[in-house]
């Protein structure tokens, strides 16, 4: 069994690997940002009204 992939085959494999890496990285970033935002929202919701107002005053 002779496997003659050739230069074009190797090029296609490398390009598809790079594209897969970039797409996976972007999807991972979006998922991480979404989880962070959800965690932050839950954190804010669990705080007392007084603490939320104090945070708001500090930002202004």
C-alpha positions as CSV (number, residue, x, y, z in Angstrom):
1,X,0.0,0.0,0.0
2,X,1.7,3.1,-1.2
3,X,0.5,6.4,0.3
4,X,1.6,9.3,-1.9
5,X,-0.1,12.3,-0.4
6,X,2.0,14.9,-2.2
7,X,2.6,18.5,-1.6
8,X,-1.0,19.6,-2.3
9,X,-2.4,17.1,0.2
10,X,0.0,18.2,2.9
11,X,-0.9,21.9,2.2
12,X,-4.6,21.1,2.5
13,X,-4.1,19.3,5.8
14,X,-2.1,22.2,7.3
15,X,-4.5,24.9,6.1
16,X,-7.5,22.9,7.5
17,X,-5.7,22.4,10.8
18,X,-5.0,26.1,11.1
19,X,-8.6,27.1,10.3
20,X,-9.9,24.5,12.8
21,X,-7.6,25.9,15.5
22,X,-8.7,29.5,14.8
23,X,-12.5,28.7,14.8
24,X,-12.1,26.6,18.0
25,X,-10.3,29.5,19.7
26,X,-13.0,32.0,18.8
27,X,-15.8,29.7,19.9
28,X,-13.9,29.1,23.2
29,X,-13.5,32.8,23.8
30,X,-17.2,33.5,23.2
31,X,-18.2,30.7,25.6
32,X,-15.8,31.9,28.3
33,X,-17.1,35.5,28.0
34,X,-20.7,34.3,28.2
35,X,-19.9,32.2,31.4
36,X,-18.1,35.2,32.9
37,X,-21.0,37.5,32.3
38,X,-23.5,35.0,33.7
39,X,-21.3,34.5,36.8
40,X,-21.0,38.3,37.2
41,X,-24.8,38.7,36.9
42,X,-25.4,36.0,39.5
43,X,-22.9,37.6,41.8
44,X,-24.7,41.0,41.5
45,X,-28.1,39.5,42.0
46,X,-27.0,37.9,45.2
47,X,-25.7,41.1,46.7
48,X,-27.8,43.3,49.0
49,X,-29.4,46.5,47.7
50,X,-27.0,48.5,49.9
51,X,-23.9,46.8,48.3
52,X,-25.2,47.3,44.8
53,X,-25.8,51.0,45.4
54,X,-22.3,51.4,46.9
55,X,-20.8,49.8,43.7
56,X,-22.9,52.1,41.6
57,X,-21.6,55.2,43.5
58,X,-18.0,54.1,43.1
59,X,-18.4,53.8,39.4
60,X,-19.7,57.3,39.0
